[in-house]
Each structure stands twice: as structure tokens, then as C-alpha cells.
Amino acid sequence: MNPAKTAIGLIGKPVGAVSHALNRPSAAGRNRPLYPLNLLDAIRGDGLDDAVSGKVTLITGASSGIGAVTAERIGAAGGEVVLVARGRDKLEETAAAVEDAGGVAYVYPCDLTDQDAIEAMVDEVEADVGRVDILVNNAGKSIRRSLELSYDRMHDYQRTMQLNYFAPVRLMLSLLPGMRERGFGTIVNVSSIGVLARAPRFGAYIASKAALDTLCDAWQAETHSEDVRFCTVHMSLVRTPMIEATTIYDRFPVLTPDQAAEVLCEAIVRRPRRVSPPFGQIAAFADAMSPGIMDRVRNQGFQLFADSAAARGEIEAKDQDEVSLPGRVFAEITRGVHW
């Protein structure tokens, strides 16, 4: 199969605007670890244009939402982007936006639940484009459903693991040999604050993300000396089509796709080991110190919110989802967590 691909010149890229956007504290400030080295990074002043110049970035889930906005930002910085998702039409729209911004885009439709299709896609990319220097594992599937409603839904866990874990593992196993041989590679994995907070009703989702997190911890130890870096982004809740079925999220404090893309672009620039919201860091520390207390806190959160109508299979009744005043207060305090 010959993938559709388009390219334009890199004249007129708004370098200053992109650099300024990357240094805004809004979303990045809510998702960056509170490490002193961040100050040194800011003083050094590297921008996205420096990070992607002469590099090829592959983004999964690039047909909409966070992936599409991130691709457009890389394009505005003069980058070369490989766009991967299932549907060609939406990918072509993203490619047009990347080109309009001043970048180069290649479209590679791929069913990421198919291991053979992933391997074939990587072979085509390397044959056509030459290499991949930066990988953003953004595609994912989220399921919000309580244990009580999951007893007969083993397929929820299998499907979630297939897209959130096995797909990026297959991609990385295919791309890491080239990165290690060239002595450079950046892999950004979009994880979730729910992994740190152990959010109830999201067992299938956070288990798949946690598996990828810990795998890359082990791999980082093996590849650090080769300048291959893994960055785990524990992303806060983002308003994308993935959360539309849970209508209570209309009342939750969330990031926009633009803000989430800002976090990913900063991860590409800084190459930190982890990017986590402050509340996620606090929750993880508290859980390590006293898991029993955190179990009670999470149980209180669990009781404040109900399964959505969609999770109960009542699609026609989805507009009945409600959040109590205590629930809204709790969601604001635990900002970004997928209760």
C-alpha cells in the first residue's frame, strides 16, 4: 500500500510564537514535576523549533484532539510529522493543518489493535521517510465503569490493554533499534493522573497505562547511555470525544486539547522522565506513606459519583447523569482526576 503523504516547504514558520506558547505556565505548570532542574531548563530557553529541527516525529491518535493539535504545533515549529490513526479522511485534515502551519506531514492509516498492521506500517514509514526520531504514543481507549458492572465484561480489559499497552509496545519494539543505533530517541507516552491517584471505576484504563509506565521504567535503565529518553505524561482529564459519553464531565474542571498539546510539546523539548500534575504527585506520595488512608479517601470519592448512563447501557438516558454539590467540590479539589 502506498500511503498518502503531502509535504510543503518550511518557509515562514512562527518560531517566536511557538516558543512563547511553550513557556506559558497554564497547562504545563499544572503538569510539570516540581523539580529544580525545570528552572535551569527555562533559563536555557530551548524551544520546540530546536527540538524538532531535522527530526521526524510519529504521533498516534493524530486524527483529532490532543494528537492533531500537537501535530499542528510541531508543524508550526517547522517539524516533520508522521500521522497515524485508523481513519484516512481525518488524518488528511490534520495533515492539511500541519502544512498550513508550515510543516511537513505524512499520512499512514493503521489499525493499532492489529499487531501485524503496526509492524507493516513501521516498515513503510522507515522505507518512505527514513526514520523516526520522536514517538508520541497518544492513541488510547478509556473505560469508566465500576467493578459491579464489569463482572461479565472481560472484553473491556482485553480491548483496553490491546490499544493502550500492546500497540505502543509493538511500535516501540519496532522503532527502538534504529533510535539506539543512531544514538538519539525521544518517546513520549500519554499516561493518566488516574495512575497516580488510583481512580475508582477506571481499573481497566489505569492498569493498561500503569503497565506501559513501568515497562518504560525498565527500558530507560537499559537505554539511558544511548540518549534514548522515555517521558511519561500523567495527563489530567482532557475534553476530547473520548469523554463525551460521561456527561458529568461537562461539570468537571478539565484541560482543553490545546493545553494538553502544550504539555506534550514541552515534554518533547525538555525530555523529562515524568510530567505529573501536583495533585497526582501528592496522591502518589500519600498512597506510598499510608495506602489505607488513601483507600478511604478514594472510596469517599467513589460514593460521590455514579456510573454514567452509558456505562449502565442506558444510552438514551445519558442526559440524566448528575453531580451533587459535594461531588462538584470533591472534583474541584482533586482537579484532573477521572472520578
C-alpha positions in Angstrom: 0.0 0.0 0.0 1.3 3.4 -0.9 0.4 5.8 1.9 -1.0 9.2 1.0 1.6 11.8 2.0 2.0 15.5 1.5 4.8 18.0 2.1 5.4 21.7 1.9 8.4 24.0 2.5 9.3 25.3 5.9 9.3 29.0 5.0 7.6 31.4 7.3 7.3 29.3 10.5 6.3 31.4 13.5 9.3 30.4 15.7 8.8 33.2 18.3 5.1 32.5 18.7 5.7 28.8 19.2 8.5 29.4 21.7 6.3 31.8 23.6 3.4 29.4 23.8 5.6 26.6 25.1 6.7 28.8 28.0 3.2 29.8 29.2 2.7 28.3 32.7 -1.0 27.4 32.3 -1.3 23.7 31.4 2.4 23.0 31.7 2.5 24.4 35.2 -0.3 22.0 36.2 1.5 19.0 34.7 5.2 19.6 35.4 7.1 17.9 38.3 8.3 20.5 40.9 12.0 19.8 40.3 14.7 22.5 40.5 16.0 21.4 37.1 12.9 22.9 35.5 14.3 26.4 36.4 17.5 25.6 34.6 15.5 24.4 31.5 13.6 27.7 31.5 16.7 29.8 31.7 18.3 27.8 28.9 15.3 28.8 26.7 15.2 25.9 24.2 12.1 25.9 22.1 10.0 23.4 20.1 11.7 24.5 16.9 15.1 23.5 18.3 13.7 20.1 19.5 12.1 19.1 16.2 14.5 20.6 13.7 15.9 17.8 11.5 13.8 15.3 13.4 10.9 13.1 12.3 8.0 12.8 14.9 5.4 10.0 14.7 2.1 10.7 16.6 -0.6 8.1 17.1 -4.2 9.2 17.5 -3.3 12.1 15.3 -6.7 12.4 13.6 -8.3 14.5 16.3 -8.0 16.0 19.8 -4.6 16.1 21.5 -2.7 14.3 18.7 -4.0 16.6 16.0 -3.2 19.8 17.9 0.3 18.5 18.9 1.0 17.7 15.2 -0.1 21.2 14.1 2.2 22.8 16.7 5.1 20.7 15.6 4.3 21.8 12.0 4.3 25.4 13.1 7.8 24.8 14.5 9.0 23.6 11.1 8.8 19.9 12.0 8.2 16.8 10.0 5.3 14.7 11.3 4.1 11.1 10.6 0.4 11.0 11.4 -1.1 7.6 12.5 -4.7 6.7 13.2 -7.4 4.4 11.8 -9.2 6.8 9.5 -7.6 8.4 6.5 -10.0 11.3 6.0 -9.4 12.8 9.4 -5.7 12.2 9.1 -5.8 14.2 5.8 -7.4 17.1 7.6 -4.7 17.0 10.3 -2.1 16.9 7.5 -3.6 19.9 5.9 -3.4 21.8 9.2 0.2 20.8 9.6 1.0 22.0 6.1 -0.8 25.3 6.6 1.2 25.9 9.8 4.5 25.4 7.8 5.4 21.8 8.4 5.7 18.5 6.6 3.1 15.8 7.0 2.8 12.1 6.1 -0.4 10.2 6.4 -0.3 6.5 7.4 -3.7 5.0 8.3 -3.3 2.0 10.7 -5.5 -0.1 12.9 -3.4 0.0 16.1 -5.3 -3.0 17.5 -3.7 -5.1 14.8 -0.1 -6.1 15.7 0.7 -7.1 12.1 -0.6 -3.8 10.7 1.6 -1.9 13.1 4.7 -3.7 12.0 3.8 -3.2 8.3 3.1 0.5 8.9 6.5 1.0 10.6 8.3 -0.8 7.7 6.6 1.6 5.3 7.4 4.7 7.3 11.1 3.7 7.6 11.2 2.9 3.8 9.5 6.2 2.8 10.5 8.7 5.4 13.8 7.1 6.5 13.5 7.1 10.3 11.5 8.1 13.4 13.3 10.2 16.0 10.4 11.1 18.3 7.4 8.9 19.1 4.3 10.2 20.8 2.2 7.3 22.0 -1.1 9.3 22.2 -3.8 6.9 21.0 -5.8 5.4 23.7 -9.1 3.9 24.9 -10.7 4.8 28.2 -13.4 3.0 30.0 -15.2 4.3 33.1 -17.2 1.5 34.6 -17.5 0.2 38.2 -16.5 -3.3 39.3 -20.1 -4.1 39.9 -20.9 -3.5 36.2 -17.8 -5.3 35.0 -18.2 -8.9 36.1 -19.2 -10.1 32.7 -17.1 -7.7 30.6 -13.7 -9.2 30.4 -13.5 -7.8 26.9 -13.3 -4.3 28.3 -10.0 -5.2 29.9 -8.7 -7.0 26.8 -9.6 -4.3 24.4 -8.2 -1.6 26.6 -4.9 -3.4 27.1 -4.6 -4.1 23.4 -4.7 -0.4 22.4 -3.2 1.3 25.5 -0.4 -1.2 26.1 0.3 -3.8 23.4 0.0 -1.2 20.5 2.7 1.2 21.9 4.9 -1.8 22.9 4.8 -3.1 19.3 5.6 0.4 18.0 8.5 0.9 20.4 10.0 -2.6 19.7 10.0 -1.7 16.0 11.4 1.8 16.4 13.9 1.5 19.3 16.6 -0.4 17.4 17.0 2.5 15.0 16.9 5.1 17.8 19.6 3.2 19.7 21.8 2.7 16.7 21.6 6.5 15.8 22.2 7.4 19.5 19.1 9.5 19.9 15.4 9.0 20.5 12.5 10.5 22.4 9.4 8.6 23.4 6.5 10.4 25.0 3.8 8.2 26.5 0.5 9.8 27.3 -0.5 8.2 30.6 -3.0 9.5 33.2 -3.2 11.2 36.5 -5.5 8.3 37.4 -2.5 6.0 37.6 -1.1 8.2 40.4 -4.5 8.7 42.1 -5.7 5.1 41.5 -9.1 6.4 40.4 -12.0 4.1 41.0 -14.2 3.0 38.1 -11.1 3.2 35.8 -9.4 -0.1 36.7 -9.1 -1.3 33.1 -7.8 2.0 31.9 -5.3 2.8 34.6 -4.0 -0.8 34.7 -3.1 -0.6 31.0 -1.4 2.8 31.5 0.5 1.6 34.5 1.8 -1.4 32.6 3.3 0.9 30.0 4.7 3.3 32.7 6.6 0.5 34.5 7.8 -1.2 31.3 9.4 2.1 30.2 11.0 2.5 33.6 12.8 -0.8 33.0 13.7 0.1 29.4 15.0 3.5 30.4 17.6 1.9 32.6 18.9 0.0 29.5 18.9 2.9 27.0 19.9 5.9 29.1 23.5 5.9 27.9 22.4 5.9 24.3 20.5 9.2 24.6 17.1 7.5 24.2 14.7 9.1 26.6 11.2 7.9 27.8 8.8 10.5 29.1 5.6 9.5 30.9 3.0 12.2 30.9 0.4 11.7 33.6 -2.2 13.8 31.8 -5.1 15.4 33.6 -8.6 15.0 32.3 -8.9 16.5 28.8 -12.1 17.5 26.9 -12.0 15.2 23.9 -14.5 12.9 22.2 -13.2 10.1 24.4 -15.0 11.5 27.5 -18.3 12.6 25.8 -20.2 9.5 26.9 -19.7 10.5 30.6 -21.9 13.7 30.7 -20.9 14.5 34.3 -17.6 15.7 32.9 -19.4 18.7 31.5 -19.2 20.0 35.1 -15.6 18.9 35.8 -12.5 21.1 35.6 -10.6 19.8 32.6 -7.8 20.7 30.2 -8.5 21.7 26.6 -6.8 19.8 23.7 -4.7 23.0 23.2 -3.5 22.9 26.8 -2.8 19.1 26.7 -0.8 19.6 23.4 1.2 22.3 25.2 2.2 19.7 27.8 3.3 17.2 25.1 5.3 19.8 23.2 7.1 20.8 26.4 7.9 17.1 27.0 9.4 16.9 23.6 11.5 20.0 24.3 12.6 19.2 27.9 12.6 15.3 27.7 11.8 14.9 31.4 11.5 11.5 32.9 7.9 12.2 34.1 5.4 15.0 33.8 2.8 14.9 36.5 0.2 17.3 38.0 0.9 18.4 41.5 -2.2 16.6 42.9 -1.1 13.4 41.2 2.3 13.7 42.9 0.7 14.3 46.3 -1.7 11.4 45.9 1.1 9.0 44.9 3.2 10.1 47.9 0.3 9.8 50.3 -0.5 6.4 48.9 3.1 5.2 49.4 3.0 6.5 53.0 -0.5 5.3 54.0 -2.4 3.3 51.5 -5.1 2.5 54.0 -6.0 6.2 54.4 -5.9 6.8 50.7 -8.2 3.8 50.2 -10.8 5.5 52.4 -10.4 8.8 50.5 -10.9 7.1 47.2 -13.9 5.2 48.5 -15.5 8.5 49.5 -14.9 9.8 46.0 -16.3 6.6 44.5 -19.5 7.1 46.5 -19.9 10.7 45.5 -20.3 9.8 41.8 -22.4 7.3 40.0 -21.8 5.2 36.9 -22.8 7.0 33.8 -25.9 6.1 31.9 -23.6 5.0 29.1 -21.7 2.6 31.5 -25.0 1.2 32.6 -26.0 0.6 28.9 -28.7 3.3 29.0 -27.5 5.3 26.1 -30.9 7.0 25.6 -30.8 8.2 29.2 -27.3 9.7 29.1 -28.6 13.3 29.8 -29.8 12.1 33.2 -26.3 12.0 34.6 -26.0 14.4 37.6 -23.3 15.5 40.0 -24.2 16.6 43.6 -22.7 19.8 45.1 -20.4 17.7 47.4 -19.3 15.8 44.2 -18.5 19.0 42.4 -16.5 20.3 45.3 -14.6 17.0 45.5 -13.9 17.1 41.8 -12.5 20.6 42.1 -10.3 19.7 45.0 -9.0 16.6 43.1 -8.6 18.5 39.9 -8.0 16.4 36.8 -8.8 13.0 38.3 -11.3 10.9 36.4 -13.8 10.2 39.2 
